Amino acid sequence: MASATVTEVETTTIPIFVMGKKYDVPETLTIMKAMEYAGYQYIRGCGCRGGICGACATVYRKAGDYKIYTGLACQTVVEPEMYLTQIPFYPANRASYDFETLDPTPESIFKLYPELFRCVACNACSKVCPMDVEVLDYVSALKRGDIAAATEISFDCIQCGLCTSRCMGEMAQYHIAQLARRLYGGKIAPKAEHLQKMCDNIAGGSFDEELAKLKTLGEDELKKIYTEREMEPAMSDEGWKPESSVGLA
């Protein structure tokens, strides 16, 4: 019986347009990979490549469609006749402030970002968000002075700026939400007791001996310790505890 031979699978290519120039690329690629396939080299705007950093915000149109579409280049798969461009940085207003002296009140946000009240509730910001964040909801929460609610609703924001690119009120929703989260996390939310305990142990020298030992090891030894360390399983529940107590307080 003759053995089977492996044949190369043909990949269908489709035309896309990058900055007005046509390229034929495999139809299964994301925008980011398609641009690299076409010969583009990323200097900025590639970031994490996993839909977390928000650096690869992309605007595109489809052939025969008047609508402007948006997405992240690392996640969005190319389509035939797609016209696209990336906006790795959106020139939105970001207020300057001294966080240490800033009061954790709605009035602090209102003073730094008065454009918050230019919102006309059109909801274009929510529709354009690649993370499905209800942007209008957290904007509305902030207008009511509810920093805690705005913090929770905006938690998945990746700072890509696409909401701002479509805002009729010309405000930087993502910068405003970032300030709300900073105020809540740094000055409003109750402090975690276990975190304070760990900080006290570090300041008290509980780990000085272990750190001093690590400083004497060579690179190969450190790599071995790092790769063999006990790690929390990706799908563990909240009751998981490590077998070893080394390095814990």
N, C-alpha and C positions, 0 to 999 in steps of 0.2 A: 504494500500500500504506500503510495507516494505521500510524502509529508506536505502539509499545507505551507504555502508561501505567504509572507506578509506583504500586502500591497499598500502603497501610500494612499491615504485618504485625501481626495481632492477637496480643497476648501473653496467655497464660493466667495467671490469678492463682490463688493458693492461700491458705488461711487459716493464719496463724501467731499465736502468743500471746507477747507480750513483757511480762514482769512481770504476767502475768495478763490483759492486755488484747488483744483480737482485732484483727488487721489483715489485709487482703487485699493481697498483694504478688505481683509477677511471679515465676513459678516458677524462673526461671533465675538469680536473684540469689543472691549469698552472704548470709550472715546480716548482715554489716556493711552491705552495700548495701541490704538489705531494711529494716533498722532506719532507715536514712537516708531511704529511700523512704516509710516510715511517718511520718516527721516528726521523728525523733530527731536531735539535734545532738550530735556527739561533742565532749566537752570533754577527756576522757582515755580511754584504752583503745583508741585507733585505731592509734597507732604507725606502723609502716612500711607496713602494708597489703599486705605481701608474704610473710608467713609467716616472718619472721626475728626480730622483736623480742619476740614472746611477750606483747604487751600486751593482746591481745583474747581471752584464754581464756574459753571459753563452756561452760556446762553446759545440757543440754537433755534433754527426754523426747519420745518419740513417742506418738501416740494409741494406747491399748490395749496399751502396752508398759511393763512394770514397770522396765525397765533405765534407768539414768542414762547418757547419752552425753556425751562431751566433744569439743571441737575448737577450732579457731581461727576466729573470726568472719570473718576476711578470706579464708578458704579454703573453709569448709564451706557448701555450697549448701542453701538452705532446703528443707524437706519439708512436705507438708500436715499440718496440726494439730500442728505442732512447738511445744512449750512451752519457752521458753528464757530464760536470764538470763546476763549477763556478770559475770565476776569479775576486774576489771582489777588488783586487788591482793589477794593471799592473805596473811593475817596469820600468816606462819610465822616461827619463831625464826631470827634471823641473828646469829651470834656476833660480838662486837666483839674486835678484836685489832690489834696493831701489826705490820704485815707485815714491816717492816724487821728486827725483833728475833725474828721467828718462825722456829724451826728447821724445815727441810724434812723432817720425819720423820712417820711415821704417828702417833706419840704426840702430836704437836701437834694433829692432826685429832681424835684420840680425846678429848683433853682439852677441846677447844672444842665438840665435838659427841658427847658420850657416848651420846646417844640413837641413834647409829648401830647400836648393838648391841641395840636393841629390834626390829630387823628380824626378821620371822617368815617371810620368803621367800614371801609370798603372791603376789607378782608383779603386784599391782594397779597398781603404779606404772608398769611397762612397758606394760601393756595400755592405760593411759589417755594415754600420751605421744603428742602429735600429730606428733612428729618421728620416731617409731619408734625412739627411743633405748632400748636395753636397760638400763633404770634399775637393775633388780635386779642385773644383771651388774656394774655399776660400784660399787654398794653392796657387793656381795660382795668385789670386788677391794680396796676400801678396808678392809674388815674383815680381809682378809689382809695389809694393809699395803702393797699394790701401788699406789702413787700413779701410776706411769707408765701402767699398764693402765686405771685409773679415768679418767685424763686422756683417753686415746684413745677409750674407750667413750662418754664423756660429751661429746665434742667438739661434737656437734650440738645440745646442750641450748640452748634459747632462753629459759630462766628464766621460763616461764609459770606455774609453781607447781601445775599440775594433778596432778602425781605426789603432791605433799604433800596435796592435797585428798582423796586416796583412801587415804592411808597408815594402816594399822592401828597402826603403831608411832609415829605422830604425829611424824615427823621431817621436816626440810626437805631432802630429797635434793638439790634443785638448788643450794641454798646450800653444802651440803657438797661437791658436785662442783666448784663454782666455786672454793672454797678449794683443792681438790686441783690444779686447773688452774693456779691462780696460783702455788702452791708449785713445781709442776713447771716451768712456763714461766720463772719468775723465779729459781729457785734450784737446780734439778736438771738441766734440759736443757742440753746443751753450747751454749756461746755461738757464734753464727754469726760466722765470721771476716770475711765481707764487710760485716756490719752494724757490727762494731767499727771496720773500716777507714773506713766512711762517717762514723761518729761522730767519729773522729779527724780526718778531713778537714774536717768542719764546724767542729770546735773550733780547727783550725789556720788557718782563714780562707780555705779554698779557694773558697768561694762568696760571699765578702764583696763582691767587685766586681760580680758578677751581681745580687746582692740590692740593692745600692745603686742600680744602674741601674733595676731594677724599681720602686723606691720613687719614682723621678722621673716615672713614666708616669701618665697620666690613666686614668680608669675605662674609657673606650672602648678605649684601647690595651691595657689589661690583659685586657679581655674578648676582644679579637681574638687575643691571644697564647694565651689559655686555650683558646678554641674551635678554634684551628688547630694546637694542639700534637699531636705524634705520640703516639698511644696504642697500647698493646698490644692486638691483636685479642682478642675475647672467647674465641675457640676456638683460640688459639695453643698450640703445644707448649712444652716447657721450653727448647727451643733458640732461641726467638725473641730477637732483639736489635734495639734501635732503630737507625735509620740515622744519627741525629744523636747526638753525644756531649756536647752542651751540657748542663750541669747534672749531668753524671755524673763520678764519680771513678774 
